[in-house]
Amino acid sequence: MFTDSIPLLAVFFKILSPILPNTFQYFGLFGFFTYVLQGGFGALLLRKLKCSTFVSLMGSAIISFMPTIMQRMFDHTSLASQWTILAALCLFFSGSAHSKQMYKKIILWCLLAFITTGLHLYLTVMMFVILFGYCFSLLLIIGRAKLKTVVATFLFPLLTALFSIFIFGGFVGKNTLSGSLPDRFTSDVMALFNSDGWSRFGWRGFTFASDGQYEGFAYLGIGVIGLVFLFLFTFVFSAAPRLVVKLKAKRSNAKTFNLRKFIIEHPKTFSIIIVIFISLLLGWGSTISLSEKTIFIYPIPEKLLGIWGIFRATGRFTWIAVYSITALVIAFTARHYKRAGKYLIIVALVLQFMDLQPFSRSSHRTTEYTTPLRSLVWSQLSGYKHVYFQPDIYTEVNRAYVVTKYAFDKNMTINKGYFARPLKDTTYPPTPSSDTLYFFNSEWEAMNMPLAYEIDGNVVSATADTVGNLHQIMATHPEFLLDGIVQIRPQTKDMVIRNAELSENGDLLTNGFDDLVLFGPYWDVKSGLFDFTLNYEVVENVNSAETVGVFDVCTSCGANVIKSVDMPANNTSVAIKEISFPDFADTFENRVHNRNGAKLRIISVDIRRSR
């Protein structure tokens, strides 16, 4: 459910797996039918909006050439199923509120709820936003007398969606459903007009307020933008004379614009405006921004944060507005300008195609996967049932793919992969198991293992009593054996530097100021005894002091110093031996303090497991 594998097709082709070839993928087939359905439902939606057959065909071509679907098709394929938004809009604008048709409508909403949960849960939420608008319009049309019908229209699709999530595995295991705060993967106020470099005409648009606002990409395309401005131009200039008349009528006590009357007479129009507004509001998140400037921040109650945080990429919800606005401006142009409207829509289609053609061409490329696991050792490994892997999926996506595929090819289970929601039962550090092959991010993480090897950039290990053949194979490849010493250099990730600067070769040169000059790296504590050795040189000892600094090992951000030693001026290294970390510690630091005005060259800290 959280692997972007398109569960609906994954289940279907799993059933057919006995008759399918060993190497089989359905993403190409899925992409083809996605575009077919995008065009089909686009045309159907325009027909629901009273457009002619010709306009519906031309308009569906524009809808099929939207930047949002093109962006996702080659990157996050399941989210390219934006035809489901069009299908929901078709149900929104179709038919009347007669009881016989309502049963059919409820069935269709339930079917769409089942399909969207089998494609991507974000699409399910978008469908329910539109369904909410539809139920609101029903309430305006049929009134409170048939409130049960309105409730049933929303409730049955909701139950269907929950059941579908269950059968597709959404509730299996201990998935953490809370995500990040809804203020990073958001959409910009001007997202509908922000090309982000997609426009052929050289207009890049606005700079994103955060690195996550790519999720809120909602560029309409130059053709649709042209129709939007045509609508605004027409509305302003046709409404201006009427406004003058109303102002004159107001002086003679005549009735002016009545919002309540408008809602009663145009329930669908008012409801779709509400849907568009909700779409944009959800997309903007809790921080409303324009380019790099924050316009407004509104607080979200803590109880709501846990629910809203499930769908952290809120910027995607603007797609409802994208397709609603696109369909409405096409229908408006065709109906208001009549014959001329057809030509205007053709011009919009040409402009849309020209605007996005470069990206369309660049998407037509052939790539072939080549595994970076090139050593023959990988094919020789056997006897293992499981793979343990603990990547940072946000920075090591490609590595996660590589290890996951290796586990799949070897018919082994894996504890973690690139999932939208991590599993709570993937414990760290792992409990050693004889039938497990361990992939670590660094040699430090493998310190609890008897032997570790670096093969094709991966630190690999297994227990001493392993049932597999890793240690047996590695006995003939001593070049892969790690020496059990973890070296921390000043430029190592998460090491913090103060009152000093890095030299060209990566050593740290202090400026003689008596203070903390180097500390970190806040790694997870390991069980056992460890020896720490600081390697350094005295560059200048202006005060001829016997000691030039202090080296210590601590936890709890310096609050708990486990052991410290002075750094003699006539030495080039000092050692802290047999350090045992307390049970309550979670991370540790090595710290170097400059003393007595000396200028030092800090080379490295070497850590060795003593036993």
C-alpha positions as CSV (number, residue, x, y, z in Angstrom):
1,M,0.0,0.0,0.0
2,F,2.9,2.4,0.8
3,T,5.4,1.2,-1.9
4,D,3.9,3.1,-4.9
5,S,3.5,-0.2,-6.6
6,I,-0.2,0.5,-7.6
7,P,-1.9,-2.1,-5.4
8,L,-4.9,-2.5,-7.7
9,L,-2.7,-3.8,-10.5
10,A,-0.2,-5.5,-8.2
11,V,-3.0,-7.7,-6.8
12,F,-4.4,-8.4,-10.3
13,F,-1.1,-9.4,-11.8
14,K,-0.1,-11.4,-8.7
15,I,-3.1,-13.6,-9.5
16,L,-1.8,-14.0,-13.1
17,S,1.9,-14.5,-12.0
18,P,1.9,-18.3,-12.7
19,I,1.4,-17.6,-16.4
20,L,3.5,-14.4,-16.6
21,P,7.3,-14.3,-17.4
22,N,9.8,-13.9,-14.6
23,T,10.6,-10.4,-15.7
24,F,7.4,-8.4,-16.0
25,Q,6.3,-4.9,-15.3
26,Y,2.9,-3.2,-15.8
27,F,3.9,0.5,-15.6
28,G,4.1,1.1,-19.3
29,L,0.7,-0.5,-19.8
30,F,-0.6,1.5,-16.9
31,G,0.8,4.8,-18.4
32,F,-0.9,4.1,-21.7
33,F,-4.4,3.5,-20.2
34,T,-3.9,6.4,-17.9
35,Y,-3.7,8.8,-20.8
36,V,-6.6,7.0,-22.5
37,L,-8.8,7.5,-19.4
38,Q,-7.5,11.0,-18.9
39,G,-8.8,12.0,-22.4
40,G,-12.0,10.0,-22.1
41,F,-13.1,11.4,-18.8
42,G,-11.9,14.9,-19.9
43,A,-14.3,14.7,-22.9
44,L,-17.1,13.3,-20.7
45,L,-16.7,16.1,-18.2
46,L,-16.9,18.7,-20.9
47,R,-20.0,17.1,-22.2
48,K,-21.5,17.2,-18.7
49,L,-20.8,21.0,-18.9
50,K,-22.9,21.2,-22.0
51,C,-20.1,21.5,-24.5
52,S,-20.4,20.3,-28.1
53,T,-18.7,17.1,-29.3
54,F,-16.0,19.1,-31.1
55,V,-15.2,21.3,-28.1
56,S,-15.2,18.2,-25.8
57,L,-12.6,16.5,-28.1
58,M,-10.4,19.6,-28.3
59,G,-10.8,20.3,-24.6
60,S,-9.9,16.7,-23.7
61,A,-6.7,17.0,-25.7
62,I,-5.8,20.1,-23.5
63,I,-6.7,18.2,-20.3
64,S,-4.6,15.2,-21.5
65,F,-1.6,17.6,-22.0
66,M,-1.6,19.0,-18.4
67,P,1.8,19.5,-16.8
68,T,0.7,17.8,-13.6
69,I,0.1,14.5,-15.2
70,M,3.3,14.7,-17.3
71,Q,5.4,15.5,-14.2
72,R,4.1,12.5,-12.3
73,M,4.0,9.9,-15.1
74,F,7.8,9.5,-15.2
75,D,8.5,10.0,-11.6
76,H,5.7,9.0,-9.3
77,T,3.6,6.9,-11.7
78,S,0.6,6.0,-9.5
79,L,-0.1,9.7,-8.9
80,A,-0.5,10.2,-12.6
81,S,-4.0,8.6,-12.3
82,Q,-5.5,12.1,-12.3
83,W,-8.3,10.8,-14.5
84,T,-9.9,9.8,-11.2
85,I,-10.3,13.5,-10.3
86,L,-12.0,14.0,-13.7
87,A,-14.2,11.0,-13.0
88,A,-15.2,12.5,-9.6
89,L,-16.0,15.8,-11.3
90,C,-18.1,14.0,-13.9
91,L,-20.2,12.5,-11.1
92,F,-20.4,16.0,-9.5
93,F,-21.9,17.6,-12.6
94,S,-24.0,14.7,-13.8
95,G,-27.7,13.9,-13.5
96,S,-30.4,15.1,-11.2
97,A,-31.2,14.4,-7.5
98,H,-34.1,11.9,-8.2
99,S,-34.1,8.9,-5.9
100,K,-33.8,6.3,-8.7
101,Q,-30.6,7.9,-10.0
102,M,-29.2,8.5,-6.6
103,Y,-28.7,4.7,-6.0
104,K,-26.7,4.5,-9.2
105,K,-24.7,7.5,-8.2
106,I,-23.9,6.1,-4.8
107,I,-22.7,2.8,-6.4
108,L,-20.5,4.8,-8.8
109,W,-19.0,6.8,-6.0
110,C,-18.3,3.6,-4.1
111,L,-16.6,2.1,-7.2
112,L,-14.5,5.2,-7.6
113,A,-13.5,5.1,-3.9
114,F,-12.4,1.4,-4.4
115,I,-10.3,2.3,-7.5
116,T,-8.6,5.4,-5.9
117,T,-7.6,3.5,-2.8
118,G,-6.1,0.8,-5.1
119,L,-4.1,3.5,-7.0
120,H,-3.0,6.1,-4.4
121,L,-4.6,7.3,-1.1
122,Y,-4.0,11.0,-2.0
123,L,-6.4,10.5,-5.0
124,T,-8.9,9.0,-2.5
125,V,-8.8,12.2,-0.4
126,M,-9.2,14.3,-3.5
127,M,-12.2,12.3,-4.5
128,F,-13.8,12.8,-1.1
129,V,-13.2,16.6,-1.3
130,I,-15.2,16.6,-4.5
131,L,-17.8,14.2,-2.9
132,F,-18.1,16.6,0.0
133,G,-18.9,19.4,-2.5
134,Y,-21.4,17.1,-4.3
135,C,-23.2,16.3,-1.0
136,F,-23.3,20.0,-0.2
137,S,-24.9,20.7,-3.5
138,L,-27.4,17.9,-2.9
139,L,-28.3,19.5,0.4
140,L,-29.0,22.8,-1.3
141,I,-31.1,21.1,-4.0
142,I,-33.2,18.5,-2.1
143,G,-33.1,20.2,1.3
144,R,-33.0,18.7,4.8
145,A,-36.1,16.6,4.2
146,K,-33.9,14.0,2.5
147,L,-30.9,14.4,4.8
148,K,-30.5,10.6,5.0
149,T,-29.9,10.4,1.3
150,V,-27.1,13.0,1.6
151,V,-25.5,11.1,4.5
152,A,-25.8,7.8,2.7
153,T,-24.1,9.3,-0.4
154,F,-21.1,10.2,1.7
155,L,-21.1,7.3,4.1
156,F,-21.2,4.4,1.8
157,P,-18.1,5.5,-0.3
158,L,-16.3,6.2,2.9
159,L,-17.0,2.6,4.2
160,T,-15.9,1.3,0.8
161,A,-12.7,3.2,1.0
162,L,-11.9,1.9,4.5
163,F,-12.6,-1.6,3.4
164,S,-10.5,-1.2,0.3
165,I,-7.6,0.1,2.4
166,F,-7.9,-3.0,4.6
167,I,-7.9,-5.5,1.8
168,F,-4.9,-3.8,0.1
169,G,-2.9,-4.0,3.4
170,G,-3.1,-0.4,4.6
171,F,-3.8,-1.6,8.2
172,V,-1.4,-4.5,8.2
173,G,1.6,-4.3,10.6
174,K,2.4,-1.3,12.7
175,N,2.6,1.5,10.2
176,T,3.1,5.0,11.6
177,L,0.4,7.1,10.1
178,S,1.6,10.4,11.3
179,G,3.7,12.4,8.9
180,S,5.6,15.7,8.9
181,L,3.9,19.0,9.6
182,P,1.8,20.3,6.7
183,D,4.1,23.3,6.0
184,R,6.8,21.9,3.8
185,F,5.4,19.9,0.9
186,T,2.9,22.6,0.2
187,S,1.7,24.7,-2.7
188,D,2.4,28.4,-3.5
189,V,-0.4,30.9,-3.8
190,M,0.7,31.4,-7.4
191,A,1.2,27.7,-8.1
192,L,-1.3,27.7,-11.0
193,F,0.9,30.1,-12.9
194,N,4.3,28.9,-11.7
195,S,6.0,27.0,-14.5
196,D,9.1,26.1,-12.4
197,G,11.1,26.0,-15.7
198,W,8.5,23.9,-17.6
199,S,7.5,26.7,-20.0
200,R,9.0,26.7,-23.4
201,F,8.5,30.5,-23.6
202,G,11.2,31.1,-21.0
203,W,9.1,32.1,-18.1
204,R,10.3,30.2,-15.1
205,G,7.9,31.5,-12.6
206,F,8.4,32.1,-8.9
207,T,11.0,30.7,-6.5
208,F,9.7,28.1,-4.1
209,A,9.4,29.1,-0.4
210,S,10.7,25.6,0.7
211,D,12.5,22.7,-0.9
212,G,9.3,20.6,-0.6
213,Q,7.0,22.8,-2.7
214,Y,7.8,20.8,-5.8
215,E,4.9,18.6,-4.5
216,G,2.6,21.5,-5.0
217,F,3.5,21.9,-8.7
218,A,0.2,22.9,-10.4
219,Y,1.1,24.8,-13.5
220,L,-1.8,25.2,-15.8
221,G,0.1,25.6,-19.1
222,I,0.2,28.7,-21.2
223,G,-2.9,27.6,-23.2
224,V,-5.1,27.2,-20.2
225,I,-3.7,30.4,-18.6
226,G,-4.7,32.2,-21.7
227,L,-8.3,31.0,-21.3
228,V,-8.3,32.0,-17.6
229,F,-7.3,35.5,-18.5
230,L,-9.9,35.6,-21.3
231,F,-12.5,34.6,-18.7
232,L,-11.4,37.3,-16.3
233,F,-11.3,39.9,-19.1
234,T,-14.8,38.9,-20.3
235,F,-16.2,38.8,-16.7
236,V,-14.8,42.2,-15.8
237,F,-15.9,44.0,-18.9
238,S,-19.3,42.4,-19.1
239,A,-19.9,42.8,-15.4
240,A,-18.9,46.5,-15.3
241,P,-21.9,47.8,-17.2
242,R,-24.2,45.7,-15.1
243,L,-22.6,47.0,-11.9
244,V,-23.3,50.6,-13.0
245,V,-27.0,49.6,-13.6
246,K,-27.2,48.0,-10.2
247,L,-25.7,51.0,-8.5
248,K,-28.3,53.2,-10.2
249,A,-31.0,50.7,-9.2
250,K,-29.8,50.8,-5.6
251,R,-30.6,54.5,-5.5
252,S,-34.1,53.8,-6.4
253,N,-34.4,51.1,-3.7
254,A,-34.3,48.3,-6.3
255,K,-32.9,44.9,-5.1
256,T,-29.2,44.3,-5.7
257,F,-27.2,41.1,-5.9
258,N,-28.5,38.5,-3.4
259,L,-26.0,35.8,-2.4
260,R,-28.6,33.5,-0.9
261,K,-30.7,33.7,-4.1
262,F,-27.6,33.0,-6.1
263,I,-26.8,29.9,-4.0
264,I,-30.4,28.6,-4.4
265,E,-30.5,29.2,-8.1
266,H,-26.9,27.9,-8.8
267,P,-26.1,25.2,-6.2
268,K,-23.6,23.4,-8.4
269,T,-21.7,26.6,-9.3
270,F,-21.5,27.6,-5.7
271,S,-20.5,24.1,-4.6
272,I,-17.7,23.8,-7.1
273,I,-16.4,27.2,-6.0
274,I,-16.3,25.8,-2.4
275,V,-14.5,22.7,-3.7
276,I,-11.9,24.8,-5.5
277,F,-11.4,26.9,-2.4
278,I,-10.9,23.8,-0.2
279,S,-8.5,22.4,-2.7
280,L,-6.3,25.5,-2.6
281,L,-6.6,25.9,1.2
282,L,-5.4,22.3,1.7
283,G,-2.7,22.7,-0.9
284,W,-1.3,25.9,0.8
285,G,-1.0,24.1,4.1
286,S,-0.6,25.9,7.4
287,T,1.9,28.4,5.9
288,I,0.5,30.5,3.0
289,S,3.4,31.8,0.9
290,L,4.0,33.8,-2.3
291,S,7.4,32.9,-3.8
292,E,9.9,33.1,-0.9
293,K,7.7,35.4,1.2
294,T,5.4,34.1,3.9
295,I,2.0,35.8,3.7
296,F,0.1,34.2,6.6
297,I,0.5,31.4,9.1
298,Y,-2.5,30.0,10.8
299,P,-2.2,27.6,13.8
300,I,-3.5,24.1,13.5
301,P,-4.9,22.3,16.7
302,E,-2.7,19.5,17.9
303,K,-5.5,17.0,17.6
304,L,-5.9,17.9,13.9
305,L,-2.1,17.8,13.2
306,G,-1.9,14.0,13.7
307,I,-4.7,13.5,11.1
308,W,-3.5,16.2,8.6
309,G,0.1,15.0,9.0
310,I,-0.8,11.6,7.5
311,F,-1.0,13.5,4.1
312,R,2.1,15.6,4.5
313,A,2.4,16.4,0.7
314,T,-0.6,18.7,0.9
315,G,0.4,20.6,-2.2
316,R,-1.0,17.8,-4.4
317,F,-4.5,18.7,-3.4
318,T,-4.3,21.8,-5.7
319,W,-4.8,19.4,-8.6
320,I,-8.6,19.5,-7.9
321,A,-8.4,23.2,-8.6
322,V,-6.3,22.6,-11.7
323,Y,-8.8,20.4,-13.4
324,S,-11.9,22.2,-12.2
325,I,-10.6,25.5,-13.4
326,T,-9.4,24.1,-16.7
327,A,-12.8,22.4,-17.5
328,L,-14.8,25.4,-16.4
329,V,-12.8,28.0,-18.5
330,I,-13.0,25.7,-21.6
331,A,-16.8,25.3,-21.1
332,F,-17.1,29.1,-20.5
333,T,-15.2,30.0,-23.7
334,A,-17.2,27.6,-25.8
335,R,-20.6,28.7,-24.5
336,H,-19.9,32.4,-24.2
337,Y,-18.1,32.9,-27.5
338,K,-20.0,30.2,-29.4
339,R,-18.5,29.8,-32.9
340,A,-15.4,31.9,-32.1
341,G,-15.0,29.9,-28.9
342,K,-14.1,26.8,-31.0
343,Y,-11.2,28.7,-32.6
344,L,-10.1,30.1,-29.3
345,I,-9.9,26.6,-27.8
346,I,-7.9,25.3,-30.8
347,V,-5.5,28.2,-30.3
348,A,-5.3,27.3,-26.6
349,L,-4.5,23.7,-27.5
350,V,-1.7,24.7,-29.9
351,L,-0.2,27.0,-27.2
352,Q,-0.5,24.3,-24.6
353,F,1.3,21.8,-26.9
354,M,4.0,24.3,-27.8
355,D,4.6,25.3,-24.2
356,L,5.2,21.8,-23.0
357,Q,6.6,20.1,-26.1
358,P,10.3,20.2,-24.9
359,F,9.5,18.3,-21.8
360,S,7.4,15.9,-23.7
361,R,10.3,15.1,-26.1
362,S,12.8,14.8,-23.2
363,S,10.5,12.1,-21.6
364,H,11.0,9.8,-24.6
365,R,14.2,8.1,-23.5
366,T,15.5,4.6,-23.0
367,T,17.3,3.6,-19.8
368,E,18.6,0.3,-18.7
369,Y,19.1,-0.6,-15.0
370,T,22.6,-1.8,-14.1
371,T,23.1,-2.9,-10.5
372,P,26.1,-1.3,-8.7
373,L,26.6,-4.6,-6.9
374,R,29.3,-5.7,-9.4
375,S,31.4,-8.1,-7.3
376,L,31.0,-11.9,-7.9
377,V,30.6,-12.3,-4.2
378,W,26.9,-11.2,-4.4
379,S,26.0,-14.1,-6.6
380,Q,28.0,-16.6,-4.5
381,L,26.3,-15.6,-1.2
382,S,23.7,-18.3,-0.1
383,G,22.0,-19.7,3.0
384,Y,20.3,-16.5,4.1
385,K,16.6,-15.9,4.6
386,H,16.5,-12.2,5.5
387,V,18.2,-8.9,4.8
388,Y,18.6,-6.3,7.5
389,F,19.0,-2.8,6.1
390,Q,18.6,0.6,7.8
391,P,18.9,3.3,5.2
392,D,17.9,7.0,5.5
393,I,15.3,6.7,2.7
394,Y,15.2,10.4,2.1
395,T,19.0,10.6,1.3
396,E,19.7,7.0,0.2
397,V,16.8,6.3,-2.1
398,N,18.9,4.6,-4.8
399,R,20.7,2.5,-2.3
400,A,17.4,1.3,-0.9
401,Y,16.3,0.3,-4.3
402,V,19.5,-1.6,-5.0
403,V,19.4,-3.6,-1.7
404,T,15.7,-4.3,-2.0
405,K,16.1,-5.7,-5.5
406,Y,19.0,-7.9,-4.4
407,A,16.8,-9.3,-1.5
408,F,14.0,-9.9,-4.0
409,D,16.3,-11.6,-6.5
410,K,17.7,-13.9,-3.7
411,N,14.2,-14.6,-2.4
412,M,14.9,-13.0,0.9
413,T,12.7,-10.9,3.1
414,I,13.8,-7.3,4.0
415,N,13.0,-5.3,7.1
416,K,12.8,-1.9,5.4
417,G,12.6,-0.2,2.0
418,Y,11.5,2.9,0.3
419,F,8.0,3.1,1.8
420,A,5.8,6.1,2.2
421,R,5.3,5.1,5.8
422,P,8.0,3.3,7.8
423,L,7.2,0.2,9.8
424,K,7.5,0.6,13.6
425,D,8.8,-3.0,14.1
426,T,12.0,-2.3,12.2
427,T,14.1,-2.1,15.4
428,Y,17.6,-0.6,15.6
429,P,20.1,-1.9,16.5
430,P,19.0,-5.3,15.2
431,T,18.9,-8.4,17.3
432,P,21.7,-10.6,15.8
433,S,20.2,-13.6,13.8
434,S,22.2,-16.4,12.2
435,D,20.0,-16.4,9.0
436,T,20.3,-12.7,8.3
437,L,22.6,-10.8,6.0
438,Y,23.3,-7.3,7.4
439,F,23.8,-4.1,5.4
440,F,25.1,-1.2,7.4
441,N,25.4,2.4,6.5
442,S,28.9,2.7,8.1
443,E,31.6,0.6,9.8
444,W,30.5,2.1,13.2
445,E,27.1,0.5,12.8
446,A,28.8,-2.8,12.3
447,M,30.9,-2.6,15.4
448,N,28.8,-5.1,17.3
449,M,29.4,-7.7,14.6
450,P,32.4,-10.1,14.7
451,L,33.7,-9.2,11.2
452,A,32.6,-6.7,8.7
453,Y,33.4,-6.3,5.0
454,E,33.1,-3.4,2.5
455,I,31.9,-4.7,-0.8
456,D,31.0,-2.3,-3.6
457,G,30.6,0.5,-1.1
458,N,28.3,-1.5,1.2
459,V,29.3,-2.5,4.7
460,V,28.1,-6.1,5.0
461,S,28.3,-8.5,7.9
462,A,26.8,-11.6,9.5
463,T,26.9,-13.2,12.9
464,A,29.7,-15.6,14.0
465,D,27.3,-18.6,13.9
466,T,25.8,-17.6,10.6
467,V,24.1,-20.3,8.6
468,G,25.1,-18.6,5.4
469,N,28.5,-18.6,3.7
470,L,29.6,-14.9,4.0
471,H,32.6,-15.5,6.2
472,Q,33.6,-18.5,4.3
473,I,33.7,-16.6,1.0
474,M,35.4,-13.6,2.5
475,A,38.2,-15.8,3.8
476,T,39.5,-15.8,0.2
477,H,38.9,-12.0,-0.3
478,P,41.0,-10.3,2.5
479,E,40.9,-7.1,0.6
480,F,37.2,-6.6,1.6
481,L,37.8,-7.1,5.4
482,L,37.5,-4.0,7.5
483,D,40.1,-3.5,10.2
484,G,37.6,-2.8,12.9
485,I,38.8,0.8,13.3
486,V,36.4,3.6,12.7
487,Q,38.1,6.9,11.8
488,I,36.4,10.2,12.4
489,R,37.9,13.1,10.5
490,P,37.0,16.8,11.2
491,Q,35.0,16.9,7.9
492,T,33.0,13.8,8.9
493,K,29.3,14.3,8.7
494,D,27.8,15.9,11.9
495,M,31.2,16.9,13.3
496,V,30.9,20.6,14.4
497,I,33.9,23.0,14.1
498,R,34.5,26.1,16.1
499,N,37.4,28.6,16.3
500,A,39.2,26.6,13.6
501,E,39.3,26.0,9.9
502,L,39.8,23.0,7.6
503,S,43.0,22.6,5.7
504,E,43.2,21.4,2.1
505,N,43.9,17.8,3.2
506,G,40.9,17.8,5.7
507,D,42.9,18.4,8.9
508,L,41.6,21.0,11.4
509,L,43.8,24.0,12.2
510,T,42.9,25.8,15.4
511,N,43.5,29.5,15.8
512,G,44.9,29.4,19.4
513,F,41.6,30.5,21.1
514,D,41.0,28.5,24.3
515,D,37.6,26.9,23.7
516,L,35.8,23.9,22.3
517,V,37.1,23.4,18.7
518,L,35.6,20.1,17.5
519,F,32.7,17.9,18.7
520,G,30.3,15.3,17.4
521,P,29.2,13.2,15.6
522,Y,26.2,12.2,17.8
523,W,26.2,8.5,16.6
524,D,24.1,5.9,18.3
525,V,25.8,4.2,21.2
526,K,27.0,0.6,20.9
527,S,27.2,-1.9,23.7
528,G,30.7,-3.2,24.6
529,L,34.1,-1.6,25.4
530,F,35.8,0.9,23.0
531,D,39.1,2.6,22.7
532,F,39.3,6.2,21.5
533,T,42.5,7.6,20.1
534,L,43.0,11.3,19.1
535,N,45.7,12.0,16.6
536,Y,47.0,15.6,16.5
537,E,50.1,17.8,16.1
538,V,51.2,20.9,17.9
539,V,51.7,23.7,15.2
540,E,52.7,26.4,17.7
541,N,53.0,26.4,21.5
542,V,53.5,30.1,22.2
543,N,53.4,29.7,26.0
544,S,55.6,26.5,26.1
545,A,52.8,24.8,28.0
546,E,53.0,21.2,29.0
547,T,49.4,20.5,27.9
548,V,47.8,22.0,24.8
549,G,44.2,20.7,25.1
550,V,41.7,18.3,26.5
551,F,40.1,15.3,24.8
552,D,36.9,13.8,26.2
553,V,34.1,11.4,25.4
554,C,30.6,12.3,26.5
555,T,26.9,11.7,26.1
556,S,23.7,13.8,26.5
557,C,25.1,16.7,24.6
558,G,28.0,17.1,26.9
559,A,26.1,16.9,30.2
560,N,27.6,13.5,30.9
561,V,31.4,13.3,30.5
562,I,32.4,9.7,30.6
563,K,36.2,10.3,30.6
564,S,38.7,13.0,29.6
565,V,42.5,13.2,29.2
566,D,44.9,16.0,28.8
567,M,46.8,16.5,25.5
568,P,50.5,16.7,26.2
569,A,52.5,19.1,24.0
570,N,55.2,16.6,23.3
571,N,52.8,13.9,22.1
572,T,51.0,13.3,18.8
573,S,48.2,11.2,20.2
574,V,46.2,10.5,23.3
575,A,44.0,7.5,24.1
576,I,40.9,6.9,26.2
577,K,40.6,3.1,26.7
578,E,37.8,0.7,27.5
579,I,34.9,3.2,27.5
580,S,31.6,1.6,28.3
581,F,28.6,3.7,27.5
582,P,25.7,3.9,30.1
583,D,22.5,2.2,29.2
584,F,20.5,5.4,29.1
585,A,22.7,7.0,26.5
586,D,21.5,7.3,22.9
587,T,24.3,9.2,21.2
588,F,27.9,10.1,22.0
589,E,30.4,12.8,21.2
590,N,34.2,13.1,20.9
591,R,35.2,16.6,22.0
592,V,38.5,18.5,21.6
593,H,39.2,21.6,23.7
594,N,42.0,24.0,22.8
595,R,44.1,25.1,25.9
596,N,47.0,27.6,26.7
597,G,46.8,29.5,23.4
598,A,48.3,26.6,21.4
599,K,47.7,26.2,17.7
600,L,46.9,22.6,16.8
601,R,46.4,20.4,13.8
602,I,43.6,17.9,14.6
603,I,43.9,14.9,12.3
604,S,41.4,12.2,13.4
605,V,39.8,10.2,16.1
606,D,40.2,6.4,15.8
607,I,37.7,4.2,17.5
608,R,38.4,0.5,18.0
609,R,36.2,-2.1,19.8
610,S,38.4,-3.5,22.6
611,R,36.0,-6.4,23.4
